[in-house]
């Protein structure tokens, strides 16, 4: 059983998908004793262990309920969901519940989590300390997120990651419409530099027609989209409105 030190000694990971295997690999590399199980491996022998559920959001509550029904309650029970609160884990462990959400994309089972920010939460001081220590031990950078703020936190994460991919694929699609070869390769340097500028300067990194007040060019964009891809007009208008608001804020 783990003590409530900054660096846990062991963790049982249930869920052998991309997140579960990546966390297990990081734990093993950091010298933690890792027991990696699939959901089909059974829930025996969890009594007084520290357990982390790395399963899809909709499976957290049913799996926690199965653990509670068996009666071999872990010491602490956690999950890796960004949006799910700790409520589904209540009463399913002896000393409380926690969450640890790696704030990065995990595209495969060998994703490197070193230096990755991680949102942590706990139902009390012991589980919060454990989540923080586990994140530190895995080489992540933990930061707390209140239970009441989890949905906003995850919405921000989705906008920053998922919506970025959607936006760039949409832009690449427009270049394909005009027969530009390999549009991702064409756009990638611009995207990388824009992202770097934003990370260093925030809204002050804005450039382009909206930032410089060139309304004529913006209207040209709107007219072209209405002709070629009218279904994107609403997206452009929403983004233009938010960009205009950002450009007008004090720097």
C-alpha positions as a Markdown table, in Angstrom:
| # | Residue | x | y | z |
|---|---|---|---|---|
| 1 | Unk | 0.0 | 0.0 | 0.0 |
| 2 | Unk | 1.2 | 3.5 | -0.8 |
| 3 | Unk | 1.8 | 6.1 | 1.9 |
| 4 | Unk | 0.8 | 9.6 | 1.3 |
| 5 | Unk | 4.3 | 10.8 | 0.2 |
| 6 | Unk | 5.1 | 13.0 | -2.7 |
| 7 | Unk | 6.1 | 10.0 | -4.9 |
| 8 | Unk | 3.9 | 6.9 | -4.7 |
| 9 | Unk | 5.5 | 3.6 | -4.9 |
| 10 | Unk | 2.9 | 1.6 | -6.7 |
| 11 | Unk | -0.2 | 2.0 | -8.9 |
| 12 | Unk | -2.8 | -0.4 | -10.4 |
| 13 | Unk | -3.9 | 0.8 | -13.8 |
| 14 | Unk | -7.1 | -0.6 | -15.1 |
| 15 | Unk | -7.6 | 0.0 | -18.9 |
| 16 | Unk | -4.9 | -1.0 | -21.4 |
| 17 | Unk | -5.7 | 1.6 | -24.1 |
| 18 | Unk | -3.5 | 4.4 | -25.2 |
| 19 | Unk | -3.7 | 6.4 | -22.0 |
| 20 | Unk | -3.4 | 3.4 | -19.7 |
| 21 | Unk | -0.4 | 1.9 | -21.4 |
| 22 | Unk | 1.3 | 5.3 | -21.7 |
| 23 | Unk | 0.8 | 6.0 | -18.0 |
| 24 | Unk | 2.0 | 2.4 | -17.1 |
| 25 | Unk | 5.1 | 2.9 | -19.3 |
| 26 | Unk | 5.9 | 6.2 | -17.6 |
| 27 | Unk | 5.4 | 4.7 | -14.2 |
| 28 | Unk | 7.6 | 1.7 | -14.9 |
| 29 | Unk | 10.3 | 4.1 | -16.3 |
| 30 | Unk | 10.1 | 6.2 | -13.1 |
| 31 | Unk | 10.5 | 3.1 | -10.8 |
| 32 | Unk | 6.9 | 2.7 | -9.8 |
| 33 | Unk | 5.5 | -0.8 | -9.3 |
| 34 | Unk | 2.8 | -0.9 | -12.0 |
| 35 | Unk | 0.0 | -3.5 | -12.2 |
| 36 | Unk | -1.6 | -2.9 | -15.6 |
| 37 | Unk | -4.9 | -4.7 | -16.2 |
| 38 | Unk | -7.4 | -4.7 | -19.0 |
| 39 | Unk | -11.1 | -4.3 | -18.1 |
| 40 | Unk | -11.5 | -8.0 | -18.8 |
| 41 | Unk | -8.8 | -9.1 | -16.3 |
| 42 | Unk | -11.1 | -9.0 | -13.4 |
| 43 | Unk | -11.2 | -6.8 | -10.3 |
| 44 | Unk | -9.8 | -9.2 | -7.7 |
| 45 | Unk | -7.1 | -8.2 | -5.3 |
| 46 | Unk | -7.7 | -4.4 | -5.3 |
| 47 | Unk | -8.1 | -4.3 | -1.5 |
| 48 | Unk | -6.1 | -1.3 | -0.1 |
| 49 | Unk | -4.4 | -0.6 | -3.5 |
| 50 | Unk | -4.2 | 2.7 | -5.2 |
| 51 | Unk | -6.1 | 2.3 | -8.5 |
| 52 | Unk | -6.4 | 4.5 | -11.6 |
| 53 | Unk | -9.1 | 3.9 | -14.1 |
| 54 | Unk | -8.0 | 4.7 | -17.6 |
| 55 | Unk | -11.3 | 3.9 | -19.4 |
| 56 | Unk | -13.7 | 5.9 | -21.6 |
| 57 | Unk | -15.8 | 8.5 | -19.6 |
| 58 | Unk | -19.0 | 6.5 | -20.0 |
| 59 | Unk | -17.4 | 3.4 | -18.4 |
| 60 | Unk | -16.1 | 5.1 | -15.3 |
| 61 | Unk | -19.3 | 4.9 | -13.2 |
| 62 | Unk | -20.2 | 1.3 | -14.1 |
| 63 | Unk | -16.6 | 0.1 | -13.5 |
| 64 | Unk | -16.4 | 1.9 | -10.1 |
| 65 | Unk | -19.8 | 0.4 | -9.1 |
| 66 | Unk | -18.5 | -3.1 | -9.9 |
| 67 | Unk | -15.5 | -2.4 | -7.7 |
| 68 | Unk | -17.8 | -1.3 | -4.9 |
| 69 | Unk | -20.0 | -4.4 | -5.3 |
| 70 | Unk | -17.1 | -6.8 | -5.0 |
| 71 | Unk | -16.2 | -5.3 | -1.6 |
| 72 | Unk | -12.4 | -5.4 | -2.0 |
| 73 | Unk | -12.2 | -1.6 | -1.9 |
| 74 | Unk | -9.0 | 0.1 | -3.0 |
| 75 | Unk | -7.4 | 2.6 | -0.7 |
| 76 | Unk | -7.8 | 5.3 | -3.3 |
| 77 | Unk | -9.6 | 5.2 | -6.6 |
| 78 | Unk | -9.0 | 7.6 | -9.5 |
| 79 | Unk | -9.7 | 8.2 | -13.1 |
| 80 | Unk | -8.0 | 10.0 | -16.0 |
| 81 | Unk | -11.0 | 11.9 | -17.4 |
| 82 | Unk | -10.8 | 15.6 | -18.0 |
| 83 | Unk | -14.5 | 16.4 | -17.9 |
| 84 | Unk | -15.9 | 13.8 | -15.4 |
| 85 | Unk | -16.2 | 14.8 | -11.8 |
| 86 | Unk | -15.3 | 12.6 | -8.9 |
| 87 | Unk | -18.9 | 11.8 | -8.0 |
| 88 | Unk | -19.0 | 8.4 | -9.8 |
| 89 | Unk | -16.1 | 7.2 | -7.6 |
| 90 | Unk | -17.8 | 8.2 | -4.3 |
| 91 | Unk | -18.0 | 5.3 | -1.8 |
| 92 | Unk | -15.9 | 3.0 | -4.0 |
| 93 | Unk | -12.7 | 3.3 | -2.0 |
| 94 | Unk | -11.5 | 3.5 | 1.6 |
| 95 | Unk | -9.8 | 6.9 | 1.7 |
| 96 | Unk | -11.2 | 8.9 | -1.2 |
| 97 | Unk | -11.0 | 9.5 | -4.9 |
| 98 | Unk | -8.8 | 11.5 | -7.3 |
| 99 | Unk | -8.3 | 12.3 | -10.9 |
| 100 | Unk | -5.3 | 12.9 | -13.1 |
| 101 | Unk | -5.8 | 14.2 | -16.6 |
| 102 | Unk | -2.8 | 14.5 | -18.9 |
| 103 | Unk | -3.3 | 17.7 | -20.9 |
| 104 | Unk | -1.9 | 16.5 | -24.2 |
| 105 | Unk | -2.9 | 14.3 | -27.0 |
| 106 | Unk | -2.2 | 10.6 | -26.6 |
| 107 | Unk | -2.2 | 9.2 | -30.1 |
| 108 | Unk | -0.7 | 5.8 | -29.3 |
| 109 | Unk | 0.2 | 3.5 | -26.4 |
| 110 | Unk | 3.8 | 4.7 | -26.3 |
| 111 | Unk | 3.1 | 8.5 | -25.9 |
| 112 | Unk | 5.7 | 10.3 | -24.0 |
| 113 | Unk | 4.1 | 12.1 | -21.0 |
| 114 | Unk | 7.4 | 13.8 | -19.8 |
| 115 | Unk | 6.8 | 17.4 | -19.0 |
| 116 | Unk | 3.1 | 17.1 | -19.8 |
| 117 | Unk | 0.8 | 19.4 | -17.7 |
| 118 | Unk | -1.7 | 17.3 | -15.7 |
| 119 | Unk | -5.0 | 18.5 | -14.1 |
| 120 | Unk | -5.4 | 16.9 | -10.7 |
| 121 | Unk | -8.2 | 16.8 | -8.2 |
| 122 | Unk | -9.0 | 14.9 | -5.0 |
| 123 | Unk | -12.0 | 14.4 | -2.7 |
| 124 | Unk | -9.7 | 15.4 | 0.2 |
| 125 | Unk | -6.1 | 16.2 | 1.1 |
| 126 | Unk | -4.9 | 12.6 | 1.0 |
| 127 | Unk | -6.2 | 11.8 | -2.5 |
| 128 | Unk | -5.2 | 15.2 | -3.8 |
| 129 | Unk | -1.7 | 14.8 | -2.5 |
| 130 | Unk | -1.5 | 11.3 | -4.1 |
| 131 | Unk | -2.7 | 12.6 | -7.5 |
| 132 | Unk | -0.1 | 15.4 | -7.3 |
| 133 | Unk | 2.6 | 13.0 | -6.2 |
| 134 | Unk | 1.7 | 10.5 | -8.9 |
| 135 | Unk | 1.8 | 13.2 | -11.6 |
| 136 | Unk | 5.2 | 14.4 | -10.4 |
| 137 | Unk | 6.4 | 10.8 | -10.2 |
| 138 | Unk | 5.3 | 10.2 | -13.9 |
| 139 | Unk | 7.3 | 13.3 | -14.9 |
| 140 | Unk | 4.2 | 15.5 | -15.5 |
| 141 | Unk | 3.5 | 19.0 | -14.2 |
| 142 | Unk | 0.4 | 18.9 | -12.0 |
| 143 | Unk | -2.0 | 21.8 | -11.5 |
| 144 | Unk | -5.3 | 21.7 | -9.6 |
| 145 | Unk | -8.8 | 22.1 | -11.2 |
| 146 | Unk | -11.8 | 22.5 | -9.0 |
| 147 | Unk | -14.7 | 20.1 | -9.4 |
| 148 | Unk | -17.1 | 22.9 | -10.4 |
| 149 | Unk | -14.7 | 24.0 | -13.2 |
| 150 | Unk | -14.1 | 20.6 | -14.8 |
| 151 | Unk | -16.4 | 21.1 | -17.8 |
| 152 | Unk | -14.9 | 24.6 | -18.6 |
| 153 | Unk | -11.4 | 23.2 | -18.2 |
| 154 | Unk | -12.2 | 20.3 | -20.6 |
| 155 | Unk | -14.0 | 22.6 | -23.1 |
| 156 | Unk | -10.8 | 24.8 | -23.2 |
| 157 | Unk | -8.6 | 21.7 | -23.8 |
| 158 | Unk | -10.9 | 20.5 | -26.6 |
| 159 | Unk | -10.9 | 24.0 | -28.2 |
| 160 | Unk | -7.1 | 24.2 | -28.0 |
| 161 | Unk | -6.5 | 20.7 | -29.4 |
| 162 | Unk | -9.4 | 19.1 | -31.2 |
| 163 | Unk | -10.8 | 22.4 | -32.7 |
| 164 | Unk | -7.3 | 23.3 | -33.9 |
| 165 | Unk | -7.1 | 20.1 | -36.0 |
| 166 | Unk | -10.6 | 20.8 | -37.3 |
| 167 | Unk | -9.7 | 24.4 | -38.2 |
| 168 | Unk | -6.5 | 23.4 | -40.0 |
| 169 | Unk | -8.2 | 20.6 | -41.9 |
| 170 | Unk | -10.8 | 23.1 | -43.0 |
| 171 | Unk | -8.2 | 25.5 | -44.2 |
| 172 | Unk | -6.4 | 22.7 | -46.0 |
| 173 | Unk | -9.6 | 21.7 | -47.7 |
| 174 | Unk | -10.0 | 25.3 | -49.0 |
| 175 | Unk | -6.6 | 25.0 | -50.6 |
| 176 | Unk | -7.5 | 21.7 | -52.1 |
| 177 | Unk | -10.5 | 23.4 | -53.7 |
| 178 | Unk | -8.1 | 25.6 | -55.7 |
| 179 | Unk | -5.8 | 22.7 | -56.6 |
| 180 | Unk | -2.9 | 23.6 | -54.2 |
| 181 | Unk | -0.7 | 20.5 | -53.9 |
| 182 | Unk | 0.0 | 19.1 | -50.4 |
| 183 | Unk | -1.9 | 21.8 | -48.5 |
| 184 | Unk | -0.8 | 20.6 | -45.1 |
| 185 | Unk | 2.8 | 21.0 | -46.0 |
| 186 | Unk | 2.0 | 24.5 | -47.3 |
| 187 | Unk | 0.2 | 25.6 | -44.2 |
| 188 | Unk | 2.3 | 23.9 | -41.6 |
| 189 | Unk | 5.1 | 26.5 | -41.3 |
| 190 | Unk | 2.5 | 29.3 | -40.9 |
| 191 | Unk | 0.6 | 27.3 | -38.2 |
| 192 | Unk | 3.8 | 26.4 | -36.3 |
| 193 | Unk | 5.0 | 30.0 | -36.3 |
| 194 | Unk | 1.6 | 31.3 | -35.3 |
| 195 | Unk | 1.4 | 28.8 | -32.4 |
| 196 | Unk | 4.9 | 29.8 | -31.3 |
| 197 | Unk | 4.0 | 33.5 | -31.5 |
| 198 | Unk | 0.8 | 32.9 | -29.5 |
| 199 | Unk | 2.7 | 30.9 | -26.8 |
| 200 | Unk | 5.1 | 33.9 | -26.4 |
| 201 | Unk | 2.7 | 36.8 | -26.8 |
| 202 | Unk | -0.9 | 35.8 | -26.5 |
| 203 | Unk | -3.4 | 38.0 | -28.3 |
| 204 | Unk | -0.6 | 40.3 | -29.3 |
| 205 | Unk | 0.5 | 37.7 | -31.8 |
| 206 | Unk | -2.6 | 38.5 | -34.0 |
| 207 | Unk | -1.8 | 39.6 | -37.5 |
| 208 | Unk | -3.8 | 39.7 | -40.7 |
| 209 | Unk | -6.7 | 41.8 | -42.0 |
| 210 | Unk | -8.9 | 41.8 | -38.9 |
| 211 | Unk | -6.0 | 42.9 | -36.6 |
| 212 | Unk | -5.1 | 45.7 | -38.9 |
| 213 | Unk | -8.7 | 46.8 | -39.6 |
| 214 | Unk | -8.8 | 45.9 | -43.3 |
| 215 | Unk | -12.5 | 45.3 | -43.6 |
| 216 | Unk | -12.3 | 45.2 | -47.4 |
| 217 | Unk | -10.2 | 42.1 | -47.4 |
| 218 | Unk | -12.5 | 40.5 | -44.8 |
| 219 | Unk | -15.5 | 41.1 | -47.2 |
| 220 | Unk | -13.5 | 39.5 | -50.0 |
| 221 | Unk | -13.1 | 36.4 | -47.8 |
| 222 | Unk | -16.8 | 36.3 | -47.0 |
| 223 | Unk | -17.8 | 36.6 | -50.7 |
| 224 | Unk | -15.4 | 33.9 | -51.8 |
| 225 | Unk | -16.6 | 31.5 | -49.1 |
| 226 | Unk | -20.2 | 32.2 | -50.0 |
| 227 | Unk | -19.4 | 31.2 | -53.5 |
| 228 | Unk | -17.2 | 28.2 | -53.0 |
| 229 | Unk | -18.0 | 26.8 | -49.5 |
| 230 | Unk | -21.1 | 28.5 | -48.2 |
| 231 | Unk | -21.5 | 26.1 | -45.4 |
| 232 | Unk | -18.3 | 27.6 | -43.9 |
| 233 | Unk | -19.6 | 31.2 | -43.8 |
| 234 | Unk | -21.0 | 30.8 | -40.3 |
| 235 | Unk | -17.7 | 29.4 | -39.0 |
| 236 | Unk | -15.8 | 32.3 | -40.6 |
| 237 | Unk | -18.1 | 34.9 | -39.2 |
| 238 | Unk | -17.9 | 33.4 | -35.6 |
| 239 | Unk | -14.1 | 33.3 | -35.7 |
| 240 | Unk | -13.9 | 36.8 | -37.3 |
| 241 | Unk | -16.1 | 38.2 | -34.5 |
| 242 | Unk | -14.0 | 36.7 | -31.8 |
| 243 | Unk | -10.8 | 37.7 | -33.5 |
| 244 | Unk | -12.1 | 41.3 | -33.8 |
| 245 | Unk | -12.8 | 41.3 | -30.1 |
| 246 | Unk | -9.3 | 40.1 | -29.3 |
| 247 | Unk | -7.7 | 42.6 | -31.6 |
| 248 | Unk | -9.6 | 45.4 | -29.8 |
| 249 | Unk | -8.4 | 44.4 | -26.3 |
| 250 | Unk | -5.6 | 46.4 | -24.7 |
| 251 | Unk | -2.2 | 44.7 | -25.2 |
